[in-house]
Amino acid sequence: MFYIKNTKAIVIAVASCILTSGCHAVDYKEHTSFVNPENIYRPSVRYWLPDASISTEVLRNDIKDLAGVGIGGLEFVPFYMYGLPTGGTPPTNWDTYGYGTLAYKQVFDAALKASEEQQLLMSFALGANQGQGSPAKMESKGLAKELAYSSIVVPSGSNFSGGLPLPVSHAPSEASIATFMHKTVDRIEQKLVAVIAGRIEQVLESSYLIVSQNISVPVNDTYLEESSLVDITSSVVEGELSFQPLGSGDWQIMAFYERYTNQKSCTGAPNPDTIIANGSWIVDHFSDIGAKVTTDFIDQNVLDSNNQKALNKIGQYVWEDSMEMIATAWWTPDFLTEFEARRNYSLSKYLPFIYNGENFWGQLIPTYVNRTYLGNGTDGGKSVNDDYRTTLTELHERYISHMQNWSHRRGLKFSNQPAYNLPLDMAAIIPLIDTPETESLGFSTLDQLRQFTGPAHVSNKKVISSETGAIVIGTSAYSQTMPDLLAKINLQLVSGVNAFVLHGMPYSGEYAGTTWPGYTPFFYVVTEMHSKAQPAWNTYKSSMDYIARNSLISQIGTSRIDIAFLTTAEAFKLPAFDTSSLTSAGYSYEYIAPLNLNLKSSTISNRILAPYGPAFKALVIDGASSVPYDTVSKLENYVKQGFPIVFLKSVPSKITGICLPPSCDAKKFQSRLNKLVAENPTTVGISASIDAIPQFLSTLKINPRVAFTGGSWFYTMWKSIPDSSAEYIYFWNPDRAAKASFSVEFQETRYPSKVDAWTGAYNPVVEYKRTGNKISMVLNLKGNESTILAFFTDQSFYGQQYSGVSVVESDKNVLAFESKNHGITAHVIGDSSITLSNAKVVQIYAKVPDPFTLRAWNITIEDWQPTSNFLSMDTQIVKHTILNTELKPWTEYQLPNTSGIGHYTTAFNLISLNAKLALGTIQHTVKAFLNGHELPPINIFDPTIDISAYSRIGTNLLQIDVSTTLFNAVKSRGSIIKTADVPASLSNPLLSENTSSVDYGLLGPVVVTPYKPMKVV
């Protein structure tokens, strides 16, 4: 990949120079690397291709549009109506235009060519829809398998003799996914794997909580006596079984059959006469054979020597989405053999216990609704399930390994959303993937994200990707605002995620059965449709630049985290910790798994874990969790090297998986952990609660990298440059409603700068207090706002020289300080008193006009509407003019159904050039012009800008352009706006004419604040 590799080399070289002490002589090209980041740092979009019937000319224009708004690449997804999971006839002829057809290859090649022309990066999905399947012959080698069962109850005192029933074709749990996944197809082949019998101890009525829906469903729980379990497979002759239970009591016989899941990932043509026309079948995700089905198809039908040349230049990732597929029990043909080789016991007689809801897709519901448990004196089968899931994870690694190796042979990297929705150890898989990808939809909280980023950081992943912006509940397409999207970006940045794939961009041309504003994936239910159909499209660039600059700093830096929580192998379950006490004390934390301690990077140096990665200062282990037996040896080794470990409430007493002598000794496990605590009181301890951990860490002299005072805090992420020439700290205020001002303290001797991700500017911080090797300062952030603070070794940066003194105190009449001409200048609005670090008090006397609100406006509203031809994607713009009006919502101008762009103009007088302009709340995107000059990019969370460089004495002409989402325009026509003949209002009731309109517009207040610049030093 000549273009990409050289671009990356240039950026890294630039970053290295920027962040070293020699950077005071910075040339223009080096400075612009942050001002205008390369495409590898820019957000990309998931580009939804309806099918291969589309116009390649429109496709090329779509890709050109991406480059124009600052987006760096696309993830090419053959969407095919989400695979058309509910059935029905495809909108076009998928015999001709389906995935893998000649028409598809021509579209794929056109996308590559267009991306190369625009020098955008292009990634592509492994297959149609989510990428889980491939065209193949039904029930052929490498397609997904499952283990299903049928059961018979033998009453007490009875025998059984007869044929074994086959499992039901469709397990009851299948109904839970019917609206967004394909139903399975009746099986042709079912292979008997095992027959297990056991005495029934009891059957109890119970319930199962479907967490995602907060609904409990009734279930029956059957408990089997462990000592009675017997494998009677050998007693089956030609499908007939004769079994005489021992002793009294009812017995249950369970017959287990291996079979294909026969689930599609994409529908085919109605009457297919070829394998390709029949759509795609889910492949085996627990073997390299399954992976090879997918890659062989791509090699034979999509890639060739010509498009490989383009991939070598602009190709980025081969990618797979979250695994949307089901199985009665996850399986692969050699599972039993591999399980016994890896776990040292046979799973056969424990097969009845792997069907409890935790192992179904998304942990939605038990496969057969009713559950089977081990009886009295056992853990119910938990340890068996631990081993089952561990083995699944290890076998899934075979699939991952093939995909990654194949990607590399193609000159690409592999990216996927690891373990998502399956009962796998996500933390164990993340380190194996070139670029692991999370998503804002399923990982919507900081703790969920940290459970993902922890394993990535400890394995030294520099790039952590996220599918960002999708919302499903309580929303609709065409409703997401830029502040909402960037709030999701900010949350992820503070977790360490640093590459963003926006969800998404639809093909913008005409499509079968589709009206204005265009093809809308997910039938109007999911956000968002980023394209030229949106009024805000041409104002996206400042926000895309903001994302890119944050990503650049995050990717060139190494995340530094104070504390690691060691979670159990059940990494798909989120620990329920209230970590506010740690956060308020300034401690950052992440979650890692026991297997992450086996990584080469998980070494100890100077009492630090993973010193070249997150550099954890301590490890916290919940006493209620289970821990693998061999993890104890790791902990003992860490403690010998002086690394601190905190056990929460107690040392763990549970071992992950079944403990089999001689390799595992439960008594020694407990005694060794107790010994760690008893013999290392200065390094290892037990904290009575999570709230007590900060005090315990303090006694060990383990301080947070960032300390807050006053009991309040921002979320932080510390990024360190490898040569130690610079440190970056990202701060984010998660309270979307409130401005916050907090005091923060660092152990730092270097010089602080503020990094403005909106403009690309670096500005020395002049307002701080230094005490010895500590720096303290006050940070102010509006709701959802973020900032980056940097520390550099040199006093000069980008030609700006630190003054040698700092401001330690000032009063409310000082709006801001700037470092100017090797000195400090204050922006004041009146008489002020300023105390410097050299103890000098500077008194400033200044007469400045009062701030004033701009109240009289002329407004031109561009009303974006469909043309008279609803099947055209063209937009007609109807203009509405309102003169000499105060600011109020468009609905109050009798424009309730209007979406578009508002152009607001007014005039005001200044008696001096220096002033700041505050715009009030920004609903979506904004641009501003003063005296015909476009103002710099505006921070939409704190839309206040200095207009001194653009103002003039006397009359000033101001124009503010605000855009809206397309929600009002779409919902007011919801019954006639369609995708593939499905009305928007039918698919999503929020897009109906009866839904309340959004109050769009510039709502203000817009305030001009004159100030006087006064030299302090």
N, C-alpha and C positions, 0 to 999 in steps of 0.2 A: 504494500500500500504506500506507494511513493509519496503521494500528496500528503496523506495523513501523517506518516512517520516524520517527514520533514517539517510539517507544521508543528507537530508536538515537540520536536527537537528545538525549534526556534523559540517556542513559548517557554520551555523549561530553561533554556539558556538565558532568556530575558528575565525570567523569574529569579534565577540564581543571581544575576547581576543586580536586579532591583533590591534583593534582600541581603546583600552583602555591604560591608562598610564602605566599599568604593563607589557607591551608587550616587554620590553627590554630583558626579559628572554623568548625567543621564541624557542620552540622545533621544530624538523624537520617537524613533521606532520602538525603543524599549518602553517609553512611557505609554505609548498607545496600546501595548499588549494588554494592559489592564483597562484602559479606556475602551478598547474595542477588542474583546477577547476572541480567540479563534473558535472555530466551530466545534471543536472537541469539548469546549466548556459551555457551549450554548445549549439551551433546551432544544429537544427534538419533539416531534409530534408522532403519535400513532396515526398513520394514514389508513383510513378505512376504504378499501376497494369493494364496491358492491358486488361485482363479478367482472368477468373479462369482456362484457359487451360494451364497456365504456369507451368514450372517445379518448384516444391517446393525446390528442391536441389539448383537450381540457386538462388531462393529467399533467402534461408538461407545464401548462399555465399555473396549475395548483402548486407545483413544486417551485416554480419561479416566484410565486407569491410568498412562499415560506421564506425564501432568501431575502425578500424585500422588507420583512418585518423583524428580522434579526433572529430567526429560528435557524438552528445549525444543521438539522438533519431530519430524516423521517424513518419511522419504523413501518415498513410496508406490510400491511396485514390484509390478506385475502379474506375479507370478512364474511361474505356469502350469507348475509342476513343472520349473523350469529350462528351460522351452521343450519339455520331453519329448524330449530329443535322440536317445534310443535307440529312439524309435518306441513302438508299442503304442497301446492305446486309452486316451484320457483318462479320469480317474476319474469325471467328470460330463459332461454334454452340452455340449461347447464350441461347438456350433452355437448354443445359447441363451446360454451363459455364457462364451463366448470373449472375447478382448480386442477392444474396439471395439463390442461388441453393446450393445443397449439396457440389458441387465442390468448390463454393466460400467459404463456411464455412471451408472446409479443408485447403484452402489457407490462410484464415484469422487465423486459429489455428496455421498453420506453421509459419506465421509471428510473432505471439505472442511467440511461443516457441523459435524461433531464437533470438528474442529480449531479452527474459529472459536469454538465454544462454550467450549473449553478455553483459547483464546488461544494455541494452539501454532502453530508455523510448519509449513507443509506444502510439500514439494517433490514432484515426480513424474517418473517415468521417461518417456523418449521413446517407449517401446513395451513390448511384452511381453518378459519375460525380461531380457536385458541392455540392451535399447533399441536394438539395431542394425538392427531391421527393422520393417516395416509391412505390414499387409494390402494386397495389390495383385494385379493380374492377373499371372500367371506370364510372365516374359520381357517385361515392359513397361518403358517408358522410365523411367529413374531407378533401376532396380534394379542391384545390383552386377555389375560386369563383371570378366573376367579375360583374360589372354593365355595361351593354351595352345599347345603345339607337338607336331608329329610329326616324326620324323626318318628319313632313309634314308641308308645308307652305300653309296657308289658305289665298287666296287673299282677299284684302279689299272688304267688302260687301258680302262675301260668307260665307256659313256655311260648316261644315264637318259632314258627316254621312257615316260610313262604318267601315270595319275592320282595326285594327291597324297593320301596317307592322312589322315584326320581324326585329331586327337589322341584318346587314350583318354578315355573319359567320366570316369573317376575316377583321378586321379593316385595313385601308390603312397603319397605322403605323407598322403593323406586318412585312412589307417588310424590315424595318430598322434593324431587328435582324435576318434575315433569314440565315445568314452565320454562326452564332455561337449559336443560340438557335433553339429549335424545333418550327415548325409552329403548330398552334392550329388545333385540329380536330373538324369537324362539331359537333354541339351540338344536344343532344337528347331532353333535358329538358330546357325550358326557362320560367321563372316565372315573370309575370308582377308585378312590385313593385310600380310604380307611373307613372302618366301621367300629365305633366305640360304644360300649355299654357301661352304665353306671347306675347304682341304686339311688333313688330319689329320696333325699332327706325331708324336703318340704317344698311346697309351692306357695309363694306369697304374692298377694296383689301389691303392686308398687306403682311408681310413676317415673317418667324420664323427662327432665327439663331440657327443652330445646332452647338453648341459651340465646341464639340469634333472634328468636321470636318471643322469648320469655313466656313460653307456653309449656305446660306439663301435660304429657300424654300418659294414659294408663298402660301399664305393662304387667305381665306375669313373670316372676323370677323363680326359676327352678334351681334348687341346690342339690348337687350330686356329691355323694360320699367319696372322698378322694381314694380311700383304700380299696373301694370296690371297682374303680375304673379298670376296664379290661379292653384290650385291642382284639377284636374278634374278626378282623379282616380275612384271616386265613380260613375262616369257617364258611366263607361265601363261595359257592360253587355254581358257576353259570347264572349268577344273579340271584340264587336262592340261598337263604340263610336258615340254619337251625340253631336255636340258642335256648339254653336252659339256665335261667338265673340261679345263683347260689343264695340260699337263705330266703327270708321273707322280705316283704316290702315291694313297692312298685319299682320297676326299672325303666330306664329310658335308653333306647337304641338310636344312635345317630349315624347316618350314612353320609359320607363326605365325597362329593364329586368335583373333580376338576373339569372346568368347561370354559369356553370362550365367553367373554362378557357380551359379545355381539352388540356393542354400543357404537354408534357412529358419532363422529365429531362434526360431520357435515353431510347434509342430505345430497343425494344425487338427482339426476334427471328422472322424470316420471317413469319412463320405460327404457332403462339403460340397456345398451347392448355391448358395452365395454366396461372394464374394471374402473377406468377413470370416470366414466359417466355415472357410476354407481355411488359416487361420493367417497368419503373417507371413514375408515374404521379406526377406533382407538388402538394404539399399539401398546405392547408390553413395556411398562416403565420400570421393570425390575430386572431387565436383562439387556445386554448389548445387542442381542438378536432383534429385540423390539426396536431399539434405536436405529439399527441398520435398515429395517423396513422403510423408515422415514427417509434416511439419508440416501439410500439407493434410489428411491423414487425421485428425489430432487436431482441427483446426479444424472438420471436417465431422461428426465422430462423438463427440467427447469434450467439447470446450469450447463454451460458449454464453454468452449475455449474463448469465444468472443465476449460473452458477458462476464467471464472470469477476469478479463483484462480490466473491465470497468470496476469490478469488485476490488481488484488489486489497488486501484487508485482511491476509491471513495467508499468502499465497503467497511462497515464497522462491526456489527454483531449478527450472528445467527441467534434467534431469540425464541423462547417459548413462554407463553403466558401461564398463569396459575392453572393447575391441573383440574380441569372440570370434567370429571369422569367418575363412574361409580363401579363398585364391585360388591358382591355379597361379603366376601373377604378377599383382601388383596393377595395376589398369588402370582407365581411363575412356576413353570414345570419342574424346576429343580429345587423348589423351596424346601421341602422336607429334608433333602440330602444336605443342602447348604446350612439349614438350621442346625442339624445335628453336628455337623463338622465345626460350626462356629460356637455353639452353646454347650456342646458336650452332653446333650441328652435328646431323646426323641420327642418331637412335638405331638406325635400322633394322638396319644390318649388325652392331650390337653386341647385338642382342636375345638371341643364344644364351647370353650370359654373365650374365643376371640371374636364373638359376634355382638359384643356389648357396645352400645352407641359410640363410645370414644373412638372406635376404629372405622366408623362409617365416614363418608365424605363430609367434611366440615363439622364432624361430630354432631350431625343433625339428629339422628334417631337410630336406635338399634335396628340392624338389618331386617330381622324378622319380627320386630317390635318386642316380642318376648325374649328374655335373656336367660342364660344358663351360667351358674356360678359354682365354684368349688365350695363345699360345705364346711361344717364345723371344724375349728382348729386350723383354718387356712386363711389366707388373705383374699379369698374369693376368686383368685386367679389373676390378681394384679401383677405378680411377679412374672407369670407366664406371658402376660400381655406386654410387660416391659421387654422381655426377650423377643417376642414376636415383632414388636415395633423396632427394636434395635436391628434385628435381622432384615426387616424390610428396608430400613435405612441403608444398611450395608449393600444390599442387592440393588437398590436404586442407584447407588454410586456407580454400578456397571453401566447403567444407562447414561448417566451424566458423563462418565469418562469417555464413552464413545462419541457423544455429541461434541464434547470439547475437543477431542483429538481430530474429529472430522472437520470442525470449524477451523482449526489451526491449519490443517492441510489445504483448506480453501483460502488461507491468508486472512481469516477473520477471527474474531473472539466469540466466545459463547456467553450468552446471558440468559438467565431464566429466573422465574419466581420460585425459589426452592421450597419444597415440602408443603406449599400453601394448600390448605384444605385436606391434606392427607395426614395420617398418623405417623409422620416421620419426624426425626430429630432435625429440625431446621438448622440448628446451630452447628450440627456436625456436617451438613451439606454445604453451607455457605462458603467455607474455606476452599471447597473444591472447584468453585465456579470462577471463571475469569472476572465477570462483573455480575454479582448477585443483584437481583432487582426486587424491591419491595413495592408496595402501592399504598397510596393515601386512603383508599377505600377501606381495606381490611386492617391497615395499621394506622389507625386514626388518632391514637394517643401517643404521648412521648414515651411511655413505658413500653408500649408495643413496638415502637420503632427501635428503642434501645435494645430490645431483645433480638432485633435483627442486626443492628449495627455493631453490637458487642463482638460477636463471632467474626464479623468482617474486619473489624479493627485489629483484633488480636491475631488474625492471620495476615495482617499487613496489606489489606485491600485498599488501594488508593482511590478507587472509584466505586461508589455504591449508588445504584440507580433506583429510580422510583417512577412508577406509572402514577401520574399525579393529576388530580382534579375530578375524578369520577365521584359522583354522589348519586345515590339511588333513591333513598327514602326522603319524602317530603319535598321533592324538587322536580324539575323538568329540564329538558333540553332548552337552550336559549335563555337561561336564567342566571348563569354563574357570572358574578362580577369579578373584576380584576383584583380588588382588595381581598375577596374570599379566596381566590386562587393563590395569591401571594402569601396569605396567612398560612395556607397549607405548605407552601414552599418554606416559609420561615420556620414552621414547626419542624420540618424535616431537616433543614440545615442545622438546627441546634441539636439534632440527634446524630449528625454526621453524614446523613445522606447528601450527596453532592453532584448528582447527575439526574436530570429530570426529563421524562417523556410525557408530554402533555396529552391528556385524554380528551379529545383527539381532534383530528381533522378529517371530515368526510369529503369524498369526491364531490366536486361542486357542479358537475354537469347534469344534463337531463338523464332521467332514469325511468324505467317502466313504472307506471302507476304512481309517479311522484310529482308533487307540485312544489311551487315556491314555498319556503326559501331553499329547498334542496333535500337531497337524500339525507336522512337522519337515522343513523344507527340506533339500535335498541328502541326504535319506535317511540321516540320523544321522552323516554323515561329517565335516561341517564345524562348527566352533564359530561362534556360540553362540546359544542360544535365550533371549533376555532377555524374560521375561514372568512373569505371576503364577503360572505353573506351577512356577517355581523357588522353593524355600524362602527364598532370600535377597531376593526381590523387594522386600519392604517395608523392607529395610534398605539399599536402593540409594542413597538420597538423599544421604547424606554423601559418597559417592564421586562422584556426579554433581555435587554442589556443588564438590568439589575440582577436577574437570575444568573446570567453568565458570569458576572464579576464575582458574585458570591461563590459560585461553583469553582471558579479558577483558584481563588484563595484556598478553598476547602480541599481541592484536589492536590495542590502542590504542597500543602501542609500535612503533617501527621497529627491525628487526633490524640490528645492527652486527656486521660480520664482518671479521676482520683480513686474510685472504688469499683470493684467488680463483684456482682452478686453471682454466685455459682448456682445455677438452676439445675434441676434434674433432667434426665433424658426425655421427659415429657415436655419438650421445649415448645410444643404447639399450644400449651396451656400457659396463660399469663399469670405469673405470681401476683397475688393480691396484697401488695405492700403499700402502705401509706408512707411515702418517702419524703414528705414535706419537711420533716425535721432535718434531714440531710441536705435538702435543697436550700433551705433557709440559712443553713450554716455555710453554704457555698460549695459543698461537696458535689462533684459530678459523679455519675455512676452509670454502669451498663450491666447487661446480663450476658454471661457466657455459660457454656455447658461443660460438664466434666471432660468430654472428649476433646474440647479445645485446649485442655492442659497438656495433651499429648503432641500438640503442634511444635515444630522446631522453634517457632518464635516464642513459645511460652517458657522462656528461661528466666532465671533470677539474676539480676546484677545490681549490686548496691541496694539490696532490699527492695528492688522494683521488679514487678512481673511484666514480662513482654517489654523490655526497655526500649526496643526499636519501634515499638508500636504504641499502644495506649499508655504504657508506663503506669500500670496500676500500682497504687501505694498500699492497698490492703484488699483482702478477699473476705466477703461475707457469705456465710453458708447457713441457710435456714435449718434449724434442728428438726423441723417437721418434714423435711424433704428426704427423699432417698438418694443414696450416693453409690456409684459403682464400687465394688470391692477394691479394685486396683487403684482407685483414686486416692485411697489413704496413703499409699506409698508416695504419690506425688506431693501430698500435703506435708508428709514427714520431711521430704527432701527440701521443700520450700522453707519450712520452719528452721531447718538446720542452717539455712543461708540467711536467717534473720528476717524473713518475710512475714508480716503480720497477718493473722487470720482471726476473724471474729465469728463465733457461732451465735446464731440468734436463738435465744432462750435455752438451748441445750445442744449437745452434739447429736448428730443424726443417729438414729437407731435402726433405720431401714436400709437394706441393701437393694440396689436396683437389679432386678432380675432374680432368678432362682440361684440360691447360694449352694453350690455342690462341692463337698470336700473331695480331694484335699486342696484344690485351688482356691477354695473360699471357706473361711471359718468365721461364722457369725459372732462368736464370743470374742475372738481376737480383733475383729472389726471394731467392736464397741470399746474394748480395752485399749486399743491403740489410739483411738480418738480421745478417750479420757486421759491417756498418758500425755498426749500432745498438750492438753490444757494444763495438767498438773505440773509438768516439767518445764514449761516455757511461759511463766506468768508475765514476762515483759513483752512477749510477742503474740501469744495466743490467749484469747479470753472468751467468756460467754457474756453476751449482752442480754439483759433482762427484757429489753424491747428494742424496737428499731429506733425509737426516740432517744435511747441512751447511747446509740452508736457514736454520734459526734463527740460526746464527752470521752468515751473510751478511746477514740482515735486521737483526741487531743492529749490524753495522758501519754500516748505513745509518740507524741510530737509529730503526728501526721496531720498536716494542715492542708486545707483546700488550696488549690491554685488561685481561686478567686474567693474572696471572703466578703460577705455583706454584713452591714451593721444595721441595727434597728428592727430586725425581725422580718424584713421584706426582701424580695429578691427578684432578679430576672433569671431566665434560663440562659445557660452559657454553653459554649463549645470552644475549647482551647485548641488551636492549631499551631504546631511547632515546625519551623523550617529545619531540615536535617542538620545543616551546618551550624545551628544555634545562633545565626545572625539576626533572626527575627522571630517574634511570636505574634500570633493573631488570636484575638478573643472575640467571639461572636456573641452578642447579647440580643435577647428577644423578650419583649413584654407580651405575655400571652393573654392579658386582659384586654379584649377587643374594645371595651367601653371606656377604659380609664387611662389617663396619663399618669405615669409613675416617675418618681424621683428617688433614687436610692444611692446610698453611699457604698462604695466598693473599694476593696483594698487588694494589692498585689505585692508579692515578694519580687520586686523588680528594681534593677539599677539602670536599665536602659531608658530610652526616650520615647514617650508616648505620642502616637498620631491617631487621628480619626480617619477612617477609610470610608468614603462616601460611595456606596455601591450604585447610587442613582446617577452620579455624574462621572465617576471614575477618579475623583480627586482625593489626594492624600493631604491632610491638614494637620500640622503639629498641634497637639493639645497644650494649651498654656495655663489651664486652670486645674491645678492639682497640688498636692502637698507631699513632699518627700521627707520621710523620717528614717534615716539609716538606709537599709536596703528595702524599705517599703514605700510604695506609692499609694496614695488614696485620692479619690476624686468622687464627684457626684455625677451620675448619669441620669439623663432625662429621656424618657421614651413615651410616645403616645401609644394607645392601644394597638396591638399587633405590629408595632414598629420594631425594627431591628437596627443594630449598628455594629460596626466592627472597630475594635480598638487594636492598634498594633504597637509593638515595642521594637525599636531598632537600636543597633549598637552605635550608630553614628549620629552626630548632632545635626547633620544636614541630610535632607532627603528630597529628591526632585527639585533641587536647587533652593529649598527653603531651609533656613538656618534657625535652629533654636536660639532663643535669646540669652540663655544662661540663668534666667530666673523664671519663676512661675507665679501665677496668681493663686493665693491660698484662700482669699475671701473677697466677695464683692456683694453689692446690694441689688435690689430688684430693678433699679434703673439701668442696669447693664444688660442689654439683650444678648450680647455675644462678645467673644474675643476672637481676634485673628492674629496669626504670626505674620508680620509684615516688615520687610526691610530689616531683618535681623532684630526686630523688636516686637513689642506687643501693642496692638491697637484695640481699644474698646469701642463697641457700638453702644452709645448711651442715648437715653431718652429724657435725661434730666441730670441734676446734680448727683454725683456718685462718689462713693468712697471705696478704694481698692487697696487691699493689703497684699504685698508681695512676699515671696519666700525669703528675701533678705531683710525682712521686718520693716521695710519702708512702706508707709501709707501714702497713697496718692489720692489727693482730693481733686475731683473734676467738677467744674462748674459749666453747665451747658443749658442754654435755652433752646428747646426743641418743640416744634408744633405738636399738638396732640394727635393721636391716631384718629382716623375717620373711616366711617363705613360708606361704601359705595352703594347707593340705594336706587338710582335711576338707570335703567338698562333698556337698550334696544335688543330684541331677540329675533333671530331667524332660526326656525326649527325645520330641519330636514326630516320629513316624515317618510320612513322607508316602507314601501308597500309593494305587493305583487303587481304586475301589469295585468291587463285585461285577459291575457293568456296565462291562466294559472299553471299550466304545464311548463312554462318558461321559467328559467332560473334568474332571469333578469329582474332587477329591482327598479321600480320607478320612484322618484323622489318628488314629493309634493311639499312645497315650502309654505310655512305659516310665519307671518311677521307680527310681532307684538312690540309696540313702541312705548317708550317712557313708562316702564313698569318696574315694580319691585320684584325681587326674586321670590318665586313660589313654584310649586310643582306644576308640571304640564297639565295634570288632571284639572287644575283650577283654571286653565285656559280653555276648558272644554275639549281637551285632546286626550281622552282616557285610553284610546287604543293606539297611541302613537309610540313608536320606537324610532330612534335615529340619532341625529347629532344636533345639538343646540349651539348656535354661535351667539355669544353674548358680548355686546360692545358697550363701552361707556367711556367717559373722559373725566380726568381729575387734574387738579393743579398742584404743583410742588414749588416751594420756594428754594429748595436745595435738592441736589441729586440723590442723596442717600435716603433710601426707604426700603422697607420690607413689605411684601404683599402676602396676605394670608387668605386662602380661598374657601375655608370652611370644609365641610365633609365632602369628599369625592366619592361618588357612588360607583363609578366604573373606571373610565380613563379620561385624561384631560391633557390639553395643550393650551399654552397661553402665549400671547403676543403683545409686546409693548412697543408702540411707535413703529410698527411694521417689522419688528425683529422677534423671532421666536425665542422665548425664554428657555433656559436650561431645563432638562428633565425634572419633573416634579415628583417628590416623595408623596405618594398618594395617601400615606398614613399620617403624615405631618406636612400638609401642602402649604408650606411657607417658604418663600423664595426672596432672595435679595435682588432687587431690581435696579440697583444703583448704576450698573454698567449699561442700562438700557433706557433710563429715564432722562428727562430734560426739565430744565427750569421752565415753568409755565404749564401749558396744557399738555397732558399726556393721554394718548389714545390706547385703551386697553381692550383686547379681545380675548375671551376665554371660550374654548371649544370643549364641550363635554359630550361624551357618547353614552349610549344606553345599551343594554342588552336588547335582544329582539323579542323578549317575552310578551310585552303588550301587543305587539303586532301579530304574533303567532296565536296567542290565546284568544284574541278577538275574532280569529278566523279558524278556530280549532276544529270545527266540524267539516271544513272543506280543505284544509291543509292535510296532505297525505304523504306517506312513504309506502311504496309498493301496495297502494290501494287501501292502506290502513289509516283512518283518520286520527289526527293527533289527539282529539278529545276522547276518542274511544280508547286509545291506548293509555292516555294519562289524563284523568279528569281535571288536573290542575290547568290544562290547556283548553279550557272551555270558556265560552263567552260569559258565563256567570262568575268566573273567578275575578276577584278584585284586581284592579290595575295597580301597577307599581308606580309610586310617585317619583317620576323621573325629573331630572333637571339640575341646574346649579342652584343649590339651596342656600349657600352662604353660611354666615355673613362673610362678605369679602371686605377685608379691612386693610387699609394702607397705614403703616406705622413709620413715620419719618424718624430718622436717628441721626446722630452726629458722631463721626469717627474721631476718637481722641487718642493721641499717642500716650501710652502709659510708660513704656520703656523704649 
